[in-house]
Amino acid sequence: MFYKYVIVGAGLAGLTMAERIANELNEKVLIIEKRNHIGGNVYDSYNEDGILIHNYGPHIFHTNDQGVYDYLSKFTKWNDFWHRVLSYVDGNLVPMPITVETINKLYNLNLDCSEVEDFLKKQAVEIADIKTSKDVALSKVGKDIYEKIFESYTRKQWGIDPSELDTSVISRIPIRLNRDTRYFADRYQGMPAHGYAKLCENMVTNKNIKIMLNTDYQEIMKDITYDTLIYTGSTDEYYQYKHGRLSYRSVNFIFETYDTEKFQEAPVVNYPNDYDYTRITEYKQLTWQQHKKTTIGKEFPCAEGEPYYPFPTKDCKAQFALYEEEMKKEEKVIFLGRLAEYRYYNMDAVVRRALDTFNQMINVNR
């Protein structure tokens, strides 16, 4: 069986490439997906109570990339949505990320924006050489806020101390010297009006696209020939763990449904210091669904399970560099996406990477 293009993985990276190949090149493309659905980790579905949940944790679309926004808008209408997160600290719920409102609530103060800037400067620890996530937090907010908000949450999330993690982990969390309590400040923010699964379905309606679900690509590749393989799975698996297994952090999701219309004050509430879970998401607050019941999801980070987050340590990056050397030798394979590139991409970055990769691929083949 011959396909000019074969894609392993039906997440956003694979679906974007398939859509472009089918519609722009008018070529047939085969997608091979080990799960029983498309969409990867953005997949959502209705539970037994008819409540729309995000099966792999909350996904909120946000971007400053108009090209990505315009591209995805071809497949969905959007509900305007400004994500807000609260964090349970010292018995109180305070806004995340850290803003003027957060500082005032934490310390029972009434500081304005300029006063909060001075407050944080006094709290900050001077670190000459910032190398870890702990260094980042201490240099921005000081020891007390670090311990209240970042230290235990990060340890729960990753299973190791923040002093062992790359600077990228805590650098992802913004600190604002204003009263903007939105979690993201991007120009374009929203939720697909009919869910992510529907968005993904709309991406692959072209008859040139064939999808094989519940299929391990390794079991069928001997029966398939291709000109180009676009691989979005784990790189260590592709190379049969030649340089050892790459480390990932996984999450165990526990869903609970309550006979009440609302469970908590915000769509997401973080628990940095209490309980074993890191956060609770109430999905109706994300989707705007009207229902007499509500479903929440508790997240318990763990070492074993589905690979979600590439492990951000120097040793892990060095190990992946060995696989990168192998990848450079490939002439017919494109490695694309969070797992294949061992990078923590946001949704918009995955789509942008796929769009750019498609354009590069076309230019090379001209």
C-alpha positions, 0 to 999 in steps of 0.5 A: 500500500503506497501513500505519498504522505503518511502521518503518525499521530492525529494531534494538532500537528498531524491534523494540520499537516494532513489538512494542508497536504490534502487541500493545498496539494490535493494529495492523499494522506494516511493518518495512523493514530493509536488512540480511538479518537483524533485530536490528541490531548485537546480531545473533548467529549460528553460524559455519561451525564452529558457534560462536555469535558476535556479528557486530557485536562483543560485546554484554553486557546490563546495566541498573538499569532493572527495567522494561526487564529485565522487558520483555525477559525476556518474550522470553528467559531469561537466563544470569547473567553478570558481565562482566570485562575485562582490559587488556594494559599493560606486559606484564601483564594488569590489570583494567578498569575501574580498581579497587584491583586494577588499581592494585596490579597496575600498580605492584606495590603492596598498597594497600587501598581508602582508600590507593588513594583517596589514591594517585589523589588524588596522581596527579590533575591539577587542571583548573579547566575540564574540557572534553574526555575527556583532561581527565576522565582526567587529573583522575581518574587523572593523567598516568601512568595516562592514558598507560598505559590511556586515551590510545592506546586512545582514539586508536585507537578514535576516530582523534583525540587524546582532547583533541579528544573530548567528556567523555562518552567517557572518562566512560563508564569507571568508576573504583572505589575497591574491589576489584569487578573486574566491568566493569558494576555494574548490578543486572541483568546477563546474556546471552540464554540462546539468543542475541540473534537468538532474543530478537529473533525472539521480539519480532516473532512477532505476525502484525500485524508484516510484515518486509521484509529486504534492502530500502532504504526509499528505493526503496519509500517512494513505493509506501507510505502511512502515518500514522506513520513511525518512523525509526531510520536515520541522520538525515543519510541521511533528509535526503539529506545536506542539512547534510552527512554526519554523522561516525561511527566504524566497526569492522572485525571480524576473526574467527579460529577456533582448535583449542583450547578457550580462547584468553585469560584473560577474555572481552574483553582490551583492547590500549591500546598494542600492535597495531592492534586495540583488543580481542579478544573470545572469544565462548564466554566470553560465551555459555557454549557448549561446543565443542572449538574457540573463535572470537575477534574482533579489532576494528580501528576505522576511519573508513569502513564501517557507522556504529556510534558517533556522533562525540563532538565539538563540531563534530559536535554542532553539525552534528547540531543543524542536522538536529534543527531539520529533525526538529522540523518533521516531523509524521508522523515519529518519529526513534528510536535511536542513529543517528537521534538521533546518541547513543551509547545502551546496549542498555537505554537504546535499549529504554527510549527506545522504550518511553517513545516508544511511551507518549508516542505513544499519549498524543498520539493519544488 
